């Protein structure tokens, strides 16, 4: 097994993503969705209702699906949650449904029997390998998927036994990688290969190190995320850094952004990360705007805010440059689908690389939005 990278060594952590090929993995299937093997990276979300409340859970899943969620996970801490999967399954169409199970393997088996397309089990709290074998057999019978998902907060054995003593001082990333690969080896020894892996910590370097250790040691697809990443403003930074660093190395086949808050915000953030790396075509307009400085002579902050607020929901996914001065402004505006480069209370309008006309500051917002919607009429998309 590869050792985790030594932290603090910039050469070991250097990213040269565009020369690296995407990590080669086997293809697995979760319901009708293919993961790994070069397929597009799948955006996953997780509901935040009690799964046994079928109406509330289904309502949230439908919102998430409309927001772009491609695989949904539900928590199954109790028998009634496992039973509820049968009713949820009937209401959500073809969207793959994963049961998130900890401690009790019988809940995983019950969830599969109720129609789950896959289960997540945790090597940190499901250590009876005979019980794991029962889950594997149940998944194989139903052509379902298993995610071996370790978290830093649950990977160390509790108590005072031999496992606890052995793991107490081991580096958490190394421990996560070791336990994941041991679990994978056992599951594969049973002839089961419809498996993906996840190794998540709330610490970003630990997450990266654990995934980098496992990636070259197997061909199972990897699900990426930074666990317990915090409220949206904190999570967005930690998730973008952690998930983005791995994706830029060609590692990762499915992702979930973890936030204390709305699952819709999680899904939107996941797409933002993928779009920033050109791994997904944008679904909505992308605003490219300068940070402003002493050279800016228009109220660019106001223009940007108003364009964001007033863009119609059906606006095409084009690039909109809103720039404040002559340094980067003309170049960025010319490279965007629509753009303005500001001057003293005025700006030049650019469309598809051509300078069109001069605008007064008072008309910038209206003209930009009109130009964007004209592109929709022509069926044009950016990216």
C-alpha positions, 0 to 999 in steps of 0.5 A: 500500500502506498504511504500517505504523502508527507505533509509540508513537502510542497513537491509531494503535494504539487498538482499538475492536473492537466498532464495526468490522466484520470485514474483508471478504475473499474465501472460499477453500477448503482441502479441505472447510474454508471460510476468509474471507468471514465464515466462522468463524475456523479453528484451525490446528495443526502437527505436531512429528514428522518427517513421514516417520514416518507412524505418529508423525505420524498419531498426533499428528494424531489427537490434535490433531483430537480437541483441536479442530484444524481444519486441520493443517500438516506440515513438508516439508523432504525428498522422503520427507516429501512422499511420506509425505503420500499415506499420511498423507492416507489415515489422517486422514479429511477433516481438511485437510492443508497442506504447509509448504515452504521453498526447493525448489518441487519439494517443494511440487509433490510434496506436492500430487501426494501429496494435500496440500490446500494448500501454504505457500510463503515469499517470503523463500526461494522467490524464483524466480518461474518456480518459483512459477508451477509451484507455482501451476499444480500447485495449480490443477490439484488445486483446492488452496490456497496460503498465502503465508507470510512470517516476519521471520526469513527475509524479508531476502535473504541475501548481498551482492546488490542485494536484500540491500542494498535490504532491509537497512535497511528496517523489517521490518514494511514489508518483510514487507508489501511482499514479501507483496503483490508475491507476491500480485499475481504469483500472482493475475496467473496467475489463481489466487485460492485464496490466504491470507496470513500475516505473522509476527514474533517481535516482537508490534508488528512482526506487528501492523504488518505485518498492518495494512499488508496488510489494507486493500490486498487481500481475501485472507484472513489467517492470524494468529500470532506466530512463534517465540513461545517456551515456553508461558508466554511464548507465551500472552502474546505470542500473546494480545496479537498475535493478539488485537489483530488479531482485535479489529480484525476482522482474521484468518480463521485462527490458529495459536498457536506454542509450544515444546511440545505442539501440543495446548497450542497448540490449547487456547490458540487456542481460549482467545483466540477464546473471550475475544473471544467469537469461539467458544462455549466448549467447556469451563467457564469459571471467573471468579475474583477475584485475591483481596486483603485483603478475601477471608476464604475460601481462594479459591485452594484452592477454584479449584484444586480446582474446576479439578482435579475438574471432569469432562471432560464438564462443560458449557461454562458460566460458573462464578464463584468470588468472594471478597468483597462488592465484585464477588462478588455481581454476578459470581456472579449473572451466571454460570450457577453462582457463589459470593460469599464471606464470612467462611468462608462463601459464598452460592450463586447459580444463573442469577442467583438466590441459592440458599443459604449454603454453608460453606467446606468444602462449596463445591467439592462443591456447585459441581461438583454444580451444574455437572453438574446443568446438563449434565443439563438440556442447558444451555450457557453463552456 
